[in-house]
Amino acid sequence: MLGKSLELGEFYKELRIARGLKLKDVAKDNLSISQLSKFENGQTMLAADKMLLAIQGIHMTFSEFGYALTQYQESDFFKTGKRLMELQSQNDIDGLKKILDNYEGTESYAIYNRLNKLVIKAAIYTLDQSFEITIEEKEFLTSYLYAIEEWTEYELYLFGNTLFILSDDDLVFLGKAFVDRDKLYRNLPAHKNRAELVLLNLILILLEHRNFYHASYFVENLEKILTYQDMFARIFLTFLKKVMAYIKGETTDLSDIENYIRLIEQLDNPTLVMYLRTNLKQIISNK
């Protein structure tokens, strides 16, 4: 226990000194110089409420402190998620299957290992729809997500990466649960950005399935949380709304959408333009 205390205390001390702060600059009514000193020297641990005060005292957020504590590394499942996206973009089914075969559960809670493996399976399924994901696995995922009263980034990660394996009924069911249970953490920028991406992908899938009623519902909910700073989400949402109008027959040709994509092209973002064109082709393929 002493080793852990000393390690965390020393780390905190390094951050405090690096920011040019003395113990007296951090101390508050509920956090004394003596308590901070003992913590930094590994003599005691701080209670959770005092730890938060100590972190706030060096003008860092708790998430920033945690990120620095892990040597500025993302969690393993987010690292895996990025690798899955890379392999998907390369259509590397064998690479995805290799990750699945070599997956070693690092979670202490067996349910998380099962969910993490399901994310890998879902990535394989996006490239090979003959790859089997059982009804029982889908029910397990749905039951887990619906049981969580307040969705954190992990639940957003799960839902966002398994949307393609769910039925429309489950998509709408969990999507509405997500809209209702995501609000607590929405002021956190990273969480909000991930939530916007989940909603965009949810709308995209519902448009592909021609489920306009529920797609419109999620469009309205996404519009409520967007600000002027959310440029990517705004651009992509406008694109989706134009595509929906075309599919529904409210516009008769693709010129409006093509003009919009050419406008985005002027922003010198070829990756986004390619993404929009790819999705346009995919969405309208069965019109």
N, C-alpha and C positions, 0 to 999 in steps of 0.2 A: 504493500500500500504506500509505503514511504517513497519507493521508487517512482510510482505513478504520480504522487503529489509533487515530488521534486521536478519531474519531467514537465508536467503541466505548468507548475509555478515558474520554472526557469523560462519556459517558452513565453509565458505571459510577460515576464520581466523583460525579455529581449524586445518584445513588441512595444512595451511601455517606453523603454529607453530609446528605441529607434524613433519614436514619435516625439522625443524631447521632453517627456513628462517625468516629474518626480512623484513619489508616493503621495505627497501632500496635495498634488494637483488632481489626483484620482479619488482620494478619500472623500466620503460624503457622510451624512448623518448616520446612515445605516451601514456604513462600511469604513472602518477605522484604519489608520495607518498601520497599527499593530496587526490587524487581521490580514492586510495586504502583504506586509513584510513576512509574516509566518507562512503565508501561502506561497510566496515567491521562493522562500528558503526550503520548501518542502516539509515544513513542520505540521501543517494542517491543510485540509481541503476546504474550499469555500462552499457553503450551501448554495443551492441553485439560484435563489433570489440574489444573493450577494455576488455570485459569479456573473450574473447578468449586469449588475451595477458596475462591476469591475471592467467588463468589456465595454459597456457604454462609456465608462470613464476615459477610455483611450480612443473614443470616437470611432469605434468599429461596430458593425452589426454582428449579431451572433453567427449568421451564416458566413460572413467574411472571416471571423475568428476560426470557425470550424474548417473553412477552406484552407486557411493558412496552416492550421494544426495538422492537416493531412498532406502538407507540403504541396499545396495548390494542385491536388489531383482530384479528379472526379471519382465518384463511387464506381465500384466495379460494374454494376449493372448499366450505368450510363456510358461507361467506356465500351461495354459490349454492344449497347444500342447503337453507338456510332459506327462500330465495326460492321454490324449487321447492315446498316444503311449503305456503307461503302460496297459491301458484297452484293447487295440488292441492285445498286446502280450499275454494277458490272455484270449483272445476270450470272453471278457465280454461285450456282446451286451447290456444286461440290464443296465450295468453301464454307457455305452455310451449314451443310450437313456435317462437315468436319468439326465445326464449332459445337454442334449438337452432340456428336459422338464423344467429343473430348471434354464436354462440360462436367466439371467437378463442383458439386454443391459446396459453396462457401458460406451459405447462410446457416445460422444456428437453428432457424425455424424452418422445418421441412416444407411447409406450405410455400414459402418464398422461393425455394429451389424449384419446386414444381411450376410455379408461375413464371419464373425466369426461363425455364426450359420451354414453356409454352410460347413465350415471345419469340424464341429462336425458331420454333416450329411454324409460327405464323409468318415469319420472314421467308421461310422456305416455301410456304404455301402461296405467297404472292407471286413466286416465279414458277411454281409447279403445283397446279391445283389438283393434281392426282395424289399429292402427298396427304396422307390421312391425318386428320385431327378429329378425334372422336367426339360424339355428342356429349359424352361424360366429361371430357376435358373442357368443352365450351360451357357446360353447366357449372362446372367447378369455378371457372373464371367469372362467370356472371354472378354466382352466389357470393364469391369473395368480394367483388366490387360493390355489390349492392349492400353488403353487410357493413361496409365502412361508412361511418356517419360523416366524416370530414376527410375529403380527398386531399392527400398531399401529392408532391411531385411523383412519388412512386406509383400511385394509382393513375395519375395522368399518363405516366410512362407506359403502364400496362395497357390501359384503354386505347391510347393513341397507337400502340404497336400491334393491337389485335383486332382493330376495327374490321379488317377485311375478312375475318373468319366468322363474324357474327351475322345472324339473320337480321333483317330489318326490324323485326319486333324487339330483338335484344338491343340493337343499336339505339332505337328510340327510347326504350325502357332505361338503359344505362345512361344514354345521353341526357335525359331529363333529370336523372339522379345526379349526374355530374354537374349540371347547371345549378342545381339546388345546393349541392354539398361542396362546391368549390369556392364559395364566397369568402370563407374565413381567411384564406391565404392569398387572396387575389391582389393585395397590396404589395406583395413581394414580386419584384420585376421578373425574376426567372420563372416563377410559378405562373404569372400572368402570361408571359410569352408562350409557355408550353400549353396553357389552356387555350390560347388563341389558335395555335396550330392544331390542337385536337378538334376544336370546333370547325376549322376550315376543312380538315380531312373528313370529318363526319358529314358536313354539307356536300362535299365532293362525292362521297360514296352514295348518299341519298339521291343526288342528281343522276348519277350513273344508273341507279335503280329506278329512276323516274318517280321517286317519292317526293313530289313537289310540296305537298302539304307540310310534311315534317321538316323538309329542307328549309322552307320559309320560316318555320318556328325557330330553328337554330340560327338562321341569318339574323332574325330580330334580336335574339339573345346575344349574339356576337357584337352586333352594332351597339348595344347598350354599354359594352365595356371598352370599346375602342376610343382612343384619344388621338390627337394630331400626331403624337409620337409613334404610333403604331403603323408605320408606312407599309411594311410588307403585308401585314394582315389586311390593311385597307385596299391595297392594290389587288391582292388575290381575291378578296371578297367582292370587289366591284366586277372583276373578271367573272366570277361564278354567277353573279346576278345577271350579267349580260348573257351568259351561256344559258341560264335557266329561262330567260325571256325568249331566246331563240328556240329552244327545245319545245317550249309551250306554244310556240307559234305567234308570240306577241311581236316578234320581228321576223322578217321574211328571208333575210340573207345574213351572211357572216361578216359583211363589210364593217359593221359597227365594232364587232369583236376584233377583227383584223386591224382596224385603225387604232383600237385601244392598245393592242400588243405592240404595234409600231411606235406608239407614243412611249410605251414603257422602254422600248429598245433605245430610245434617245437618252435614257438615264444611264446608259452604258453598263447594263447588268445582263450580259448574255445568258448567264445561268438561269436567271428568273424568266427571261424570254423563252428559252428552250423549255423550261418547266411548264409555262403557260401553254405553249404550242402542243406539247406532248399531252397535257391534260385535255385540251380542246379536242384533239383527235380522238382521245379515249372516250370522252363523255358523249360525243355526238356520233360515235361509230355505228350505233344501232338505231339512229333516229329514223 
